[in-house]
Amino acid sequence: MIPYLDLKAQYEQVGTEIEAAVVNALRSTRYALGPDVEKFEEDFAAFSNTKYAVAVSSGTSALHLALLAAGVKEGDEVITVPMTFIATVASVHYIGAKPILIDVDPDTYTMNPDNIEAAITSKTKAILPVHLYGQCAQMDKILEIGKKHNIPVIEDAAQAHGAEFNGQRAGSMGLAGCFSFYAGKNLGACGEAGAITTNSEEIAKKLRILRDWGSEKKYDHKYVGFNYRMDGVQGAALGVKLKYLEEWTEKRIVVGKLYSELLKDSGLKLPIPANNNRHVYHIYPVMHPDRDRLQAALTEKDIQSGLHYPIPAHLTEAYSFLGYKAGDFPVAERIAKEELSLPVYAEMPLENVEIVAAALKEII
Ligand SMILES: *Cc1c(COP(=O)(O)O)cnc(C)c1O
């Protein structure tokens, strides 16, 4: 069987080191935040080339707090995309703000900057592009529009640890960048965790207050805050793994490039890293009109695959109240029907990449 992801392969490499760090964290009894989390914040800020990183309990809480820190309030509007994991849209709704969806680009699958200006109203308080599959959105154009209209840009970088746009790291370009360390992400905790990166001292300070019940001084609650602290144990585990992230990212890129080489004449539409982008292949997405048949045939051959995402946010039952309908976002809807995610992880044996590619070509 060829797995979609193999977390055990990674654990074999770093498990002993993680166990030592975690035991140390447990014995210290610093269970919420604490020194391991602070050290991880420093290291993750350095990795992302930002001044600050604020550790939180998940990628979703990172998005929720970043939007709040940027000043988004009930009744405001936030421009984002329908082709993403649902957390992006949910985080806007948690505030009581309205997610205004715009379609994505047919080649990069990320927010199409040409659609932004038509969606801006007097209520627009943030633009929230998603660095989907491991590739940064077209940040130059998005930031330019944000600047022109004085609207902050928040990056959903949950799939893009270490990705780059024109040499700039994911999470370092907007007012804030939101990361998830869910186990299956390019950097995964041993449970739930997330972080927000920023170059703004003011935003970092506000985020630290918001994640810990809105109080700077104990029991003196300045804002309506949250229990969004990162566990000490997760900080310890992430601190170990972060040292390997660059090496793991390079290995993912080798896997991604090998797929692209082997599948170039296969009839599949392959991910095209836009000029000057460092695609970190959180997902290796291929597109084919007969996607479901392809996936079934791969399963038949004992090759796992994934779909990201088969129902775009605007067509989910949960968000039907937003009032969108089928046909509103043709590019996102087409991705939902045609996208197939091939196995990719740092430790993936290259012969397995060859087996998957050969199987796909045979099926097609
Ligand atoms: C995973 C993910 C999130 C949510 O992160 P959690 O840590 O699971 O809360 C948000 N946005 C995107 C694009 C994601 O892939």
The ligand as an ORCA input file, in Angstrom:
! r2SCAN-3c Opt
* xyz 0 1
  C      -5.517     23.430      8.402
  C      -6.012     24.720      7.911
  C      -6.603     25.664      8.775
  C      -6.982     25.351     10.204
  O      -5.955     24.948     11.025
  P      -6.313     24.077     12.337
  O      -4.993     24.010     13.041
  O      -6.799     22.752     11.879
  O      -7.324     24.810     13.117
  C      -6.930     26.902      8.262
  N      -6.727     27.197      6.962
  C      -6.212     26.309      6.099
  C      -6.006     26.724      4.684
  C      -5.841     25.036      6.530
  O      -5.332     24.170      5.666
*
